[in-house]
Amino acid sequence: MVYTKEQLFDSSGQRTYPGEATEALFVLGGIGTGNISIGSRGEFRDWEIFNKPGKGSLMPNTHFAIWAKPEGGKPVTKVLESRLNLPHSKSHGYHPVTGAGLPRLEKSTMRGEYPLVWVDFEDKELPVQVTLEAFTPFIPLNVDDSGIPGAYLTYQVTNTSDKPVDVTIAGSLMNPIGGLGYDSFGNLDVRNAGGNRNEFRQAGSFSGLQFSSDAFSEGDLNYGSMSLVTTNPKVTCKRAWLRGAWYDFLQEFWDDLAEDGRLNDLGYDTPSEKNRTDTGSLGVYETLAPGETKLFAFVMTWHFPNRINGWNEHICVKEEGREITRNYYACQFDSSWSVADYLVGERERLTQETKKFHSALFGGTLPSVVVDAIASNITVLRSTTCFRHINGRFYGYEGCFDQAGCCDGSCTHVWNYAQTLAFLFPELEQNMRRTEFLTEVTADGKMNFRAFQMFGAQWNWQGQSAPAAADGQMGTIMRAYREWKLTGDDDFLRELWPAIKNTLNYAPIHWDTDGDLVLDGVQHNTYDIEFYGPNPLTGVFFLGALRAATEMAAYLGEEETAKKYTAAFETSSKRLDELTWNGEYYVQRLEDVDAYKYQHGLGCLSDQLLGQQLAHLYGLGYLLPKERVQSTIHAVFKHNFKTDFYNHVNCQRTYALGDEKGLVLCSWPNGGRPKLPFVYSDEVWTGIEYHVATHLIYEGFIEEGLTIVKAVRDRQDGYRRSPWNEVECGHHYARSMSSWGLLIALSGFEFDMARGEMKFAPVVNADDYTGFWSTGRAWGTYSQKRDASGEFAVDVKVLYGDASGVKVHACGKEFTL
């Protein structure tokens, strides 16, 4: 094997990232709120809270700084970040708004275990040791409390000297209302700013700064506010930095803080002038005895309620007065100050429940690389890839450009792969299914694979009305089944059932040209092209949809419908197997593979059993002969996994190169490669790697599956790429959420909330296993441990929700919670 067993099965803990790991960027922010990232130096990056992506964006004058003075000694004042990394090659050097010329700490080390991150700072000149803990509340099944536009930022300071030390930590934030830009010299360009207010406010248990503006009405896209508050009682504040010429603002602030660790308010009581904004600072001061530790607790919040009523600007509601809508969080909070009030008031509960989830996920016995993969891709849900309107509708791009969403429409064939949202917040997946089945299905059963209808737009493809996506449409039926089984929500099933039948009936009518119940017509799919002829990708998805529909029909008492689907499944499965099996894996059958551009023909397609992998996850069993399924998925690993890419010819997009390892989308081990194969065939997509790894585990090839997972996470190492941002066609790509399937496969978890049953059969560390589980009713941990006699002790802990009455099957035992 490529890795040793020790490397694959290691469960000792998560890796850390030094300040030099420039791509280690940890995301803070709630579902549908936008986010801010913390870098490995402890710096704040990528300000994406203004209802659009903002990769690479920096907020001027925004940082935390520390002032520390030992008794009888000289004070030390530094920015609470480690030193800037190379290169330093800007044409005019670093502008003062970056604060690059200010002293910083020697070293930092980041440890991120989503949703929590810690940054440890080191500096021999400081008489104290500092650690930052940051997180936004994250509680599975509690969508509202996981969708708060803000974050807790707590600096833990320990006096490491033998004398008392006076310490001040001051957070500075530029008022961003109206937008921020730069001219060619790096000077601020805030032409839309003016009338900006920085107000010091006090509430019962906290105080701080609120940043707002008088210039924009409540319905304006620029309308909003930010707040930086603290619950510490000893507070010092400068509402606005010096409104002077040149670089006076930074000089006066730094000299003020460095002098005595206090901030002098300059007495500005009027808002900023036109084309101007202000920076404000809030400090907390304490005295620490030798060896004493104190917390400097801050909360940063934002509230930018208005967004375009659609996807990007080119696809939005055109009706006058409806071009702008509001974020869902606007119905919870009326300002950033009210967000802060909620976070402060509910801090104990929100912290406890967030850390309970964190402990359940990271405190088990799964291999560390698996936990890393499943946890790190949760970030997609709280990135700008996803958003939620005031009416509760939840949407997702495929991913994001640096400054805009990418590939609109909650694309059905891409979201087919994603599992994270379904197992953590199934009500949001139900929301998406309602959009797809109740809004985006036409009378003949065609499902628009991009959701545009509610925005008064149509999805066009190459200048024409877009075709249905065969894999997306059939997969959405399987996902409706998943949502029902996870929640046991019979009303949801009955509500969607007519549309489910309609979309399933569409398949043989429009994609089966010869009536043998194998799809062979023009089949649009996730590779943004059409497959022709019998092929495993869409053929297996059709089988999965038939099997899911059979189960739903039987449950609803429609026996004749269930029989019809069962007969269709049996005919289709047998015929697909006959047509496409080549003795080792399944292939696409075409007389001339070059008759149509962009096919795979005799190639070994990594996605060929995606529908089967989903069937395993959702408890639908084998769709094709078991031994052939096992042979096929092993062939995918054997032929498509590469231990390096030095000699891999790829004229398409490049996601893996050099000494990296990864799984390509297709290979032609027996020859027959088309002259122009499908357009992504030589690429490496993490979302496909994870689902193939999951399937390998289901078929007993555990080391092979873990090998793929480790290869992915080795590439996302904080230097080459971010551990918390897996890209494909955009940042935080939705397909990467297929990683959650690894947990389901390794734990042998089966769920059926419609009948109130759960099953566990772990395939790793089975003698002493602990791991996370979740359904639409509750979540917690499952443990099993073999004693000296060979008997298993089994324990199911419910940490959130209500699982009363649910039957558990594990280790040959059955009991009711």
C-alpha positions in Angstrom: 0.0 0.0 0.0 1.0 3.6 -0.5 0.7 4.3 3.3 1.4 2.1 6.3 -1.5 0.8 8.4 -0.3 3.0 11.2 -0.6 6.1 9.0 -4.1 5.1 7.8 -5.6 4.0 11.1 -3.9 6.6 13.4 -6.4 8.1 15.7 -4.1 10.2 17.9 -5.5 13.6 17.0 -5.5 16.4 14.5 -2.5 18.1 12.9 -1.5 21.7 13.6 -0.4 24.6 11.3 2.4 27.0 11.9 2.2 30.6 10.9 4.0 29.8 7.7 1.1 27.7 6.5 -0.4 30.5 4.6 -3.4 28.5 3.2 -4.6 27.4 6.6 -7.7 29.7 6.8 -10.4 28.8 9.3 -13.9 29.9 8.6 -16.1 31.7 11.2 -19.8 32.5 10.6 -23.2 30.9 10.6 -25.3 29.1 8.0 -26.4 31.8 5.5 -24.5 34.6 7.2 -21.3 34.9 5.3 -18.0 34.5 7.1 -14.6 35.7 8.2 -11.5 33.6 8.2 -8.7 33.4 10.7 -5.3 32.6 9.3 -2.6 30.5 10.9 -0.8 33.7 12.0 -3.9 34.7 14.0 -4.8 37.3 11.4 -8.3 38.1 10.1 -8.8 37.4 6.4 -11.4 37.0 3.7 -14.2 39.3 4.8 -17.2 37.6 3.2 -20.0 39.0 5.3 -21.4 41.5 2.8 -23.6 38.9 0.9 -21.0 37.9 -1.6 -17.7 36.0 -1.6 -14.6 38.0 -0.8 -11.6 35.7 -1.0 -8.4 37.6 -0.5 -10.1 40.6 1.0 -8.5 42.3 3.9 -10.1 44.8 6.3 -7.8 47.8 6.8 -6.7 48.7 10.3 -8.3 45.6 11.7 -6.5 43.4 14.2 -6.0 42.7 17.9 -3.0 44.0 19.7 -1.5 43.2 23.2 0.2 45.6 25.7 1.9 43.8 28.6 3.9 45.5 31.4 5.5 43.5 34.1 5.8 45.2 37.5 8.9 47.4 37.5 9.6 46.6 33.8 9.1 48.1 30.4 5.9 47.5 28.5 5.8 45.4 25.3 3.2 46.3 22.6 2.6 44.0 19.6 0.0 43.0 17.1 -1.5 39.7 18.1 -0.4 37.9 15.0 2.9 36.1 14.2 5.2 37.7 11.7 4.3 38.3 8.1 5.4 35.7 5.6 7.4 36.1 2.4 7.4 37.5 -0.2 7.5 41.3 0.5 7.5 42.4 -3.1 4.7 45.0 -3.4 5.5 47.9 -5.7 5.0 50.5 -3.0 5.7 48.3 0.0 3.0 47.6 2.5 0.5 50.4 3.0 0.0 51.7 6.6 -3.6 50.4 6.6 -2.2 46.9 6.6 -0.3 47.6 9.8 2.6 45.6 8.4 5.2 47.9 10.0 4.0 47.2 13.5 5.8 44.7 15.8 4.3 41.2 15.8 4.9 38.0 17.7 7.6 35.5 16.9 5.5 32.4 16.3 2.0 31.0 16.1 0.5 27.5 15.8 -3.1 26.9 14.7 -5.2 23.9 15.6 -8.6 23.7 13.9 -11.2 21.1 14.7 -14.3 22.5 13.1 -16.2 24.3 14.5 -13.5 25.3 17.0 -10.1 26.9 16.3 -7.2 27.7 18.6 -4.1 29.8 17.8 -1.2 29.6 20.3 1.2 32.5 20.2 4.9 32.5 21.2 7.1 35.5 21.9 10.1 35.6 24.2 9.7 39.3 24.8 6.2 38.9 26.2 5.9 38.1 29.9 2.7 36.2 29.1 1.5 33.3 27.0 -1.6 33.9 24.7 -4.0 31.5 23.1 -7.0 32.6 20.9 -10.1 30.4 20.9 -12.7 31.2 18.3 -15.9 29.7 17.0 -19.4 30.4 15.8 -22.1 28.3 17.5 -22.7 25.1 15.7 -25.4 22.7 16.9 -26.7 20.0 14.6 -30.5 20.0 14.2 -30.6 23.6 15.6 -30.5 25.6 12.3 -31.2 29.0 13.9 -28.5 28.8 16.5 -26.1 27.5 13.8 -27.0 30.5 11.6 -25.9 33.4 13.8 -23.9 36.2 12.1 -21.1 36.5 14.6 -18.3 34.7 16.5 -16.8 34.4 19.9 -13.1 35.5 20.1 -11.5 34.7 23.5 -7.9 35.4 24.2 -6.6 33.3 27.1 -3.6 35.0 28.8 -1.3 33.4 31.3 1.4 35.2 33.3 4.5 33.2 32.8 6.7 35.5 34.8 7.4 35.8 38.5 6.0 39.3 38.8 2.5 40.8 38.3 1.8 41.9 34.8 -0.7 44.5 33.5 -2.2 43.4 30.2 -4.4 45.1 27.7 -5.8 43.4 24.6 -7.3 45.9 22.1 -9.4 45.0 19.1 -9.5 47.4 16.2 -12.1 47.4 13.4 -12.6 49.7 10.5 -16.2 50.7 9.9 -16.9 49.0 6.5 -20.4 50.4 5.7 -20.5 51.6 2.2 -17.8 49.2 0.9 -14.0 49.3 0.8 -11.7 49.7 -2.1 -8.2 50.8 -2.9 -6.5 53.0 -5.4 -3.2 52.1 -7.2 -1.1 53.4 -4.3 -3.0 51.2 -1.8 -4.8 54.1 -0.3 -8.4 53.5 0.8 -11.1 54.2 -1.7 -14.3 54.6 0.2 -16.3 56.7 -2.3 -19.6 55.2 -1.1 -18.8 55.9 2.6 -19.7 58.9 4.6 -22.0 59.3 7.6 -20.4 56.3 9.3 -20.9 56.1 13.0 -18.8 54.3 15.6 -20.8 54.3 18.9 -19.7 53.1 22.3 -22.6 51.4 23.9 -23.2 49.6 27.2 -25.8 46.9 28.0 -26.4 44.9 31.2 -23.5 42.5 30.9 -21.5 43.8 28.1 -20.2 46.9 26.3 -18.5 47.7 23.1 -18.6 49.5 19.8 -21.3 49.4 17.2 -20.4 50.4 13.6 -23.2 51.8 11.4 -24.0 54.5 8.9 -26.5 57.3 8.4 -26.1 57.2 4.7 -28.2 54.2 3.7 -31.9 53.3 4.2 -33.0 50.0 5.6 -33.8 48.7 2.2 -30.4 49.5 0.6 -27.9 46.7 -0.2 -25.2 48.6 1.7 -27.3 49.0 4.8 -26.0 47.2 7.9 -23.9 47.3 11.0 -21.1 45.5 12.8 -20.3 45.3 16.5 -17.3 44.4 18.6 -18.2 43.9 22.3 -16.8 42.4 25.5 -18.2 41.0 28.7 -15.1 41.9 30.6 -15.8 44.8 33.0 -12.5 46.7 32.6 -12.8 48.4 29.3 -11.0 51.2 27.4 -12.2 52.6 24.1 -11.3 54.8 21.2 -14.4 55.3 19.1 -12.5 56.7 16.1 -8.8 56.9 15.2 -7.3 60.3 14.5 -8.9 62.0 11.5 -5.6 63.5 10.3 -3.5 63.6 7.1 -1.2 61.0 5.7 -0.6 58.2 8.2 -1.4 60.1 11.4 -4.3 57.7 12.2 -2.0 54.7 12.8 0.8 56.7 14.5 -1.6 58.2 17.1 -3.4 54.9 17.8 -0.1 53.0 18.3 1.5 55.6 20.5 -1.7 55.9 22.6 -1.9 52.1 23.2 1.9 51.7 23.8 2.1 54.5 26.3 0.1 53.0 29.1 -2.2 50.3 27.7 -5.2 52.6 27.7 -7.1 54.2 24.8 -7.9 57.9 24.8 -11.2 58.7 23.1 -10.6 61.7 20.7 -14.1 63.1 21.3 -15.5 62.8 17.7 -19.2 63.0 18.1 -20.1 63.5 14.4 -20.2 60.8 11.8 -17.5 60.5 9.2 -17.3 63.0 6.3 -18.3 62.1 2.8 -15.9 59.6 1.3 -14.4 58.9 4.7 -14.8 56.2 7.4 -13.4 55.6 10.8 -11.6 52.9 12.7 -12.6 52.2 16.3 -10.8 50.2 19.0 -12.0 48.4 22.1 -9.7 47.3 24.8 -9.9 45.1 27.8 -7.3 45.4 30.7 -6.5 43.2 33.6 -3.6 42.6 36.1 -2.4 39.0 36.3 -0.5 37.6 39.3 2.4 35.2 38.6 1.0 32.0 37.0 -2.5 33.4 36.8 -4.7 32.9 33.7 -7.5 35.3 32.7 -9.8 35.4 29.7 -10.2 38.5 27.5 -13.6 37.7 25.9 -14.8 39.5 22.7 -17.7 38.9 20.5 -17.7 40.1 16.9 -21.0 40.4 15.1 -22.4 41.7 11.8 -25.8 42.4 10.3 -26.1 43.1 6.6 -29.7 42.0 6.0 -30.3 42.9 2.3 -29.2 40.8 -0.6 -30.1 40.4 -4.3 -33.2 38.4 -4.7 -31.7 35.7 -6.8 -28.4 34.2 -7.6 -25.8 36.6 -9.0 -26.9 39.9 -10.4 -27.6 38.4 -13.8 -30.2 36.0 -12.4 -32.5 37.7 -10.0 -36.1 38.9 -9.7 -36.6 41.7 -12.2 -40.0 42.8 -11.0 -39.9 46.4 -9.6 -39.7 46.5 -5.9 -38.7 42.8 -5.5 -35.1 43.0 -6.8 -33.8 42.9 -3.2 -34.7 40.4 -0.4 -33.4 39.8 3.1 -31.3 37.2 4.7 -33.0 34.7 7.0 -31.1 36.0 10.0 -32.8 39.4 9.6 -36.0 37.8 11.0 -34.0 36.9 14.1 -32.0 40.1 14.7 -32.5 43.7 13.8 -28.9 44.8 14.1 -25.4 43.6 14.9 -26.0 44.8 18.5 -29.0 42.5 18.9 -26.8 39.7 17.6 -24.2 40.5 20.2 -26.9 40.6 22.9 -28.1 37.2 22.0 -24.6 35.7 21.8 -23.7 37.2 25.2 -26.9 36.2 26.8 -26.9 32.6 25.5 -23.1 32.1 25.7 -23.1 29.3 28.3 -25.7 27.2 26.4 -24.4 27.9 22.9 -20.8 27.1 24.0 -21.8 24.0 25.9 -23.8 22.6 23.0 -21.2 23.5 20.4 -18.5 21.8 22.4 -20.7 18.8 23.0 -20.9 18.3 19.3 -17.2 18.9 18.9 -16.3 16.4 21.6 -18.7 13.8 20.1 -17.2 14.1 16.7 -13.5 14.4 17.6 -13.5 12.3 20.8 -14.2 9.0 19.0 -12.0 6.2 17.7 -12.3 6.8 14.0 -9.0 7.4 12.1 -7.9 11.0 12.5 -7.7 11.6 8.8 -11.4 10.6 8.4 -12.5 13.0 11.2 -10.4 15.7 9.5 -12.2 15.1 6.2 -15.7 15.0 7.5 -15.4 17.9 9.9 -13.5 20.2 7.6 -16.1 20.1 4.8 -18.8 21.2 7.1 -17.5 24.7 6.3 -19.3 24.5 2.9 -22.6 24.9 4.8 -21.5 28.1 6.4 -19.5 29.5 3.5 -20.9 31.9 0.8 -21.7 28.8 -1.3 -24.9 28.6 0.7 -27.5 31.2 1.6 -31.0 31.4 3.1 -33.7 33.9 2.3 -36.1 35.6 4.7 -38.8 33.1 3.8 -36.6 30.2 5.0 -35.7 29.0 1.5 -32.2 27.5 1.5 -30.0 27.6 -1.6 -26.6 26.6 -2.7 -24.2 27.4 -5.5 -21.9 24.7 -6.6 -19.0 26.8 -5.2 -17.7 30.3 -5.3 -15.5 32.5 -7.4 -13.3 34.9 -5.3 -15.9 37.6 -5.6 -19.1 36.0 -6.7 -21.1 32.7 -6.5 -20.3 30.1 -9.1 -22.7 27.8 -10.9 -26.1 28.9 -9.7 -29.2 26.9 -8.9 -28.6 24.3 -6.1 -27.5 22.1 -9.0 -29.1 18.7 -8.5 -26.3 16.6 -10.0 -23.6 18.3 -7.9 -25.7 18.2 -4.7 -26.3 14.5 -5.3 -22.9 13.9 -3.8 -23.3 16.0 -0.6 -24.2 14.2 2.6 -23.2 16.6 5.4 -26.2 18.8 5.3 -28.7 15.9 5.3 -27.2 14.3 8.4 -26.7 17.5 10.4 -29.6 19.7 9.3 -32.1 17.5 7.5 -34.8 20.2 7.5 -32.7 22.3 5.1 -32.3 19.3 2.8 -36.1 18.9 3.0 -36.3 22.5 2.0 -34.2 21.9 -1.1 -36.3 18.9 -2.0 -39.5 21.0 -1.8 -37.9 23.5 -4.2 -36.9 20.8 -6.7 -40.1 18.8 -6.7 -42.7 21.4 -6.0 -41.3 24.4 -7.9 -38.9 23.0 -10.6 -40.8 20.1 -12.1 -42.8 20.7 -15.2 -46.1 18.9 -16.1 -44.3 16.1 -18.1 -42.0 15.3 -15.1 -38.9 17.1 -16.3 -37.0 18.6 -13.3 -34.9 21.7 -13.9 -31.5 20.8 -12.5 -30.9 24.4 -11.6 -33.5 26.2 -9.5 -34.4 29.5 -11.2 -38.2 29.5 -11.3 -38.8 31.3 -8.0 -36.6 34.1 -9.3 -38.6 34.5 -12.4 -35.8 33.1 -14.6 -35.2 30.1 -16.9 -32.1 28.0 -17.0 -30.8 27.9 -20.5 -28.0 25.7 -21.8 -26.0 26.7 -24.9 -28.8 29.2 -25.9 -31.6 26.7 -25.6 -33.9 25.5 -22.8 -31.7 23.3 -20.7 -32.3 19.5 -20.8 -33.0 17.6 -17.6 -30.0 16.0 -16.0 -30.4 12.3 -15.8 -28.1 11.7 -12.9 -29.4 14.8 -11.0 -33.1 13.9 -11.5 -32.8 10.3 -10.5 -30.5 11.1 -7.6 -33.0 13.7 -6.3 -35.5 10.9 -5.9 -33.0 9.0 -3.9 -32.4 12.0 -1.7 -36.1 12.5 -1.1 -36.0 8.9 0.2 -33.0 9.8 2.4 -34.7 12.8 3.9 -37.8 10.8 4.7 -35.8 8.0 6.3 -33.7 10.4 8.3 -36.6 12.3 9.8 -39.6 9.9 9.6 -41.6 12.8 8.3 -44.6 11.1 6.6 -46.2 14.4 5.7 -43.0 15.4 3.8 -43.2 12.1 1.9 -46.9 12.5 1.0 -46.4 16.1 0.0 -43.7 15.2 -2.6 -44.9 11.8 -3.6 -47.0 12.8 -6.7 -44.0 14.8 -8.1 -41.6 12.0 -7.3 -43.7 9.6 -9.4 -43.9 12.1 -12.2 -40.1 12.7 -12.3 -39.4 8.9 -12.2 -41.9 8.2 -15.0 -40.1 10.8 -17.1 -36.9 8.7 -17.3 -38.1 5.7 -19.4 -40.2 8.0 -21.7 -37.3 10.4 -22.5 -34.1 8.5 -21.9 -34.9 4.9 -23.0 -35.1 4.8 -26.8 -35.7 1.0 -27.2 -38.0 0.1 -24.3 -35.6 -2.2 -22.5 -35.6 0.0 -19.4 -31.9 0.9 -19.7 -31.3 4.6 -20.3 -29.6 5.0 -23.7 -30.8 8.3 -25.1 -29.3 11.8 -24.8 -28.4 11.9 -21.1 -27.1 15.2 -19.7 -25.0 14.7 -16.6 -22.6 16.2 -14.0 -19.8 16.5 -16.5 -21.7 19.2 -18.3 -22.1 17.0 -21.4 -24.4 14.3 -22.7 -23.7 10.6 -22.5 -25.2 8.4 -25.3 -26.0 4.8 -25.1 -26.1 2.5 -22.1 -23.7 3.6 -19.4 -23.3 2.8 -15.7 -23.5 6.3 -14.3 -27.1 7.1 -15.3 -28.1 3.5 -15.5 -27.3 2.8 -11.9 -28.9 6.0 -10.8 -32.1 4.9 -12.5 -31.9 1.6 -10.6 -31.5 3.6 -7.3 -34.5 5.8 -8.1 -36.6 2.7 -8.8 -35.6 1.0 -5.6 -36.3 4.1 -3.5 -39.6 4.7 -5.2 -40.6 1.0 -4.6 -39.9 1.5 -0.9 -41.9 4.7 -0.7 -44.8 3.3 -2.6 -45.0 0.3 -0.5 -45.0 2.3 2.7 -47.8 4.5 1.4 -49.9 1.5 0.6 -49.6 1.8 -3.2 -49.0 -1.9 -3.8 -49.6 -1.9 -7.5 -47.2 1.0 -8.0 -44.6 -0.8 -5.9 -45.0 -3.9 -7.9 -44.6 -1.9 -11.1 -41.4 -0.3 -9.9 -40.1 -3.7 -8.7 -40.6 -5.3 -12.0 -39.0 -2.4 -13.8 -36.0 -2.5 -11.4 -35.5 -6.2 -12.0 -35.7 -5.9 -15.8 -33.5 -2.8 -15.9 -30.8 -4.2 -13.5 -30.5 -7.5 -15.4 -30.3 -5.7 -18.8 -27.9 -3.0 -17.7 -25.6 -5.7 -16.3 -25.7 -7.6 -19.5 -25.0 -4.6 -21.7 -22.2 -2.9 -19.7 -20.3 -5.5 -17.8 -16.8 -6.1 -19.3 -15.6 -8.8 -16.9 -14.0 -6.4 -14.4 -16.1 -3.3 -14.3 -18.9 -1.5 -16.1 -18.5 0.4 -19.4 -20.4 2.6 -21.8 -21.6 0.6 -24.8 -21.3 2.5 -28.1 -20.6 1.1 -31.6 -18.3 4.1 -32.3 -17.1 5.9 -29.2 -16.0 8.9 -31.4 -19.4 9.3 -33.0 -20.3 11.7 -30.2 -17.8 14.0 -28.5 -17.1 13.6 -24.8 -17.9 10.0 -24.0 -16.0 7.5 -21.9 -16.7 4.3 -23.8 -14.5 1.4 -22.5 -13.0 3.6 -19.8 -13.1 2.8 -16.1 -15.2 5.7 -14.8 -14.7 6.6 -11.1 -18.4 7.6 -10.9 -19.8 4.5 -12.4 -21.2 3.2 -9.1 -22.2 6.5 -7.5 -25.8 5.5 -7.4 -24.8 2.2 -5.7 -22.8 4.1 -3.1 -25.8 6.2 -2.4 -27.9 3.1 -2.2 -25.6 1.7 0.5 -25.7 5.0 2.4 -29.5 5.1 2.3 -30.1 1.4 3.1 -31.4 0.4 -0.4 -29.1 -2.6 -0.8 -27.3 -3.9 -3.9 -28.6 -2.6 -7.3 -26.4 -4.9 -9.3 -24.8 -8.3 -8.5 -22.7 -7.9 -5.3 -19.6 -9.7 -6.6 -19.5 -7.5 -9.7 -20.1 -4.3 -7.7 -17.1 -5.3 -5.5 -14.9 -6.1 -8.6 -15.9 -2.7 -10.1 -15.1 -0.5 -7.2 -11.8 -2.2 -6.6 -11.0 -1.7 -10.3 -11.7 2.0 -9.9 -9.0 2.2 -7.2 -6.6 -0.1 -9.1 -6.8 1.8 -12.3 -7.6 5.4 -11.3 -5.6 6.1 -8.1 -2.2 7.7 -8.9 0.7 7.8 -6.4 2.1 10.9 -8.3 1.2 13.1 -11.2 4.7 13.7 -12.7 3.8 11.9 -15.9 0.1 12.3 -15.9 -1.0 14.2 -19.1 -3.9 16.5 -18.3 -5.0 19.1 -20.8 -8.0 20.0 -18.6 -8.1 21.8 -15.2 -5.4 20.8 -12.8 -6.2 20.0 -9.2 -3.4 17.6 -8.4 0.2 17.6 -9.6 3.8 16.7 -9.0 4.3 14.4 -6.0 0.6 14.5 -4.9 -1.6 11.5 -4.9 -5.2 11.3 -6.1 -7.9 9.6 -8.0 -8.6 10.7 -11.6 -12.1 10.6 -12.9 -11.5 8.0 -15.6 -8.8 5.8 -17.1 -8.6 3.4 -20.1 -6.7 0.4 -18.9 -7.8 -1.7 -21.9 -7.4 1.0 -24.5 -10.2 2.6 -26.4 -9.7 6.1 -25.1 -11.9 8.5 -27.3 -10.1 11.1 -29.3 -11.9 13.7 -27.2 -13.0 12.1 -24.0 -15.5 13.7 -21.6 -14.2 17.1 -20.6 -13.1 16.4 -17.0 -11.9 12.9 -17.4 -8.2 13.6 -16.4 -9.1 15.8 -13.5 -9.2 15.0 -9.7 -12.3 16.0 -7.7 -12.3 15.6 -4.0 -16.1 15.0 -4.0 -15.6 11.9 -6.2 -12.6 10.7 -4.2 -14.6 10.7 -1.0 -17.5 8.8 -2.5 -15.3 6.2 -4.0 -13.5 5.9 -0.7 -16.8 5.4 1.0 -17.8 2.8 -1.4 -14.6 0.9 -1.1 -15.2 0.8 2.7 -18.7 -0.6 2.1 -17.3 -3.4 0.0 -14.6 -4.3 2.5 -11.6 -2.5 0.9 -11.0 -0.4 4.0 -7.3 0.3 3.5 -7.9 1.3 -0.1 -10.6 3.7 1.0 -8.5 5.3 3.7 -5.6 5.6 1.3 -7.8 7.9 -0.9 -8.9 9.9 2.1 -5.4 10.4 3.3 -4.2 11.4 -0.2 -6.9 14.2 -0.3 -6.1 15.5 3.1 -2.4 15.5 2.4 -3.1 17.8 -0.5 -5.1 20.1 1.8 -2.1 20.6 4.1 -2.3 24.3 4.8 0.6 25.1 2.5 -0.6 23.9 -0.9 -4.3 24.3 -0.1 -6.6 25.2 2.7 -7.7 22.4 5.0 -11.2 24.0 5.2 -11.7 24.9 1.6 -11.8 22.1 -1.0 -12.2 23.6 -4.5 -13.5 22.3 -7.8 -15.6 24.7 -9.8 -15.2 27.3 -7.0 -14.2 27.6 -3.4 -16.0 25.5 -0.7 -17.4 23.2 -3.4 -20.6 21.4 -2.5 -19.5 18.0 -3.9 -16.8 17.8 -1.2 -19.5 17.2 1.3 -19.6 13.6 0.1 -16.9 13.1 2.8 -19.7 12.7 5.5 -20.4 9.3 3.9 -17.1 8.0 5.3 -18.6 8.2 8.8 -21.7 6.3 7.8 -19.8 3.5 6.1 -17.1 3.1 8.9 -19.7 3.1 11.7 -22.0 0.7 9.8 -24.8 3.1 10.6 -28.3 2.4 9.3 -31.3 4.6 10.0 -35.0 4.4 9.5 -36.8 7.0 11.5 -40.1 6.1 9.7 -40.0 2.8 11.6 -37.9 4.1 14.5 -34.8 2.0 14.1 -31.0 2.5 14.0 -28.3 -0.1 13.4 -24.6 0.0 14.1 -21.8 -2.3 12.8 -18.4 -0.5 12.9 -15.7 -1.9 10.6 -12.8 -0.2 12.3 -11.7 -0.5 15.9 -14.7 -2.8 16.4 -13.4 -4.1 19.7 -13.4 -0.7 21.2 -15.3 1.8 19.1 -16.8 5.2 19.8 -18.3 7.5 17.1 -20.8 10.2 16.3 -24.3 9.4 14.9 -27.2 11.7 13.9 -30.7 11.5 12.5 -33.4 14.0 12.0 -34.6 13.4 15.5 -31.4 13.4 17.6 -27.7 13.0 17.7 -25.1 11.6 20.0 -22.4 8.9 20.3 -22.4 5.1 19.9 -19.9 2.9 21.7 -19.2 -0.8 21.8 -16.4 -2.6 23.7 -15.6 -6.3 23.8 -14.8 -7.6 27.3 -12.5 -10.5 28.2 -15.2 -13.1 27.6 -15.8 -11.8 24.1 -19.1 -10.2 24.8 -19.8 -6.6 23.8 -21.0 -3.8 26.0 -23.0 -1.4 23.9 -23.9 2.2 24.8 -25.9 4.8 22.9 -25.8 8.3 24.2 -28.3 10.9 23.1 -26.7 14.3 23.4 -29.3 16.4 21.6 -32.9 15.9 20.6 -35.3 13.1 21.4 -34.7 9.5 20.3 -37.1 8.0 22.8 -38.7 4.8 21.5 -36.1 4.2 18.8 -34.9 0.6 18.6 -31.2 0.0 18.3 -29.6 -3.1 16.8 -25.9 -3.7 17.4 -23.6 -6.6 18.3 -26.5 -9.0 18.1 -28.4 -7.0 20.7 -31.6 -5.1 20.4 -32.9 -2.5 22.8 -35.1 0.6 22.9 -33.9 4.1 23.8 
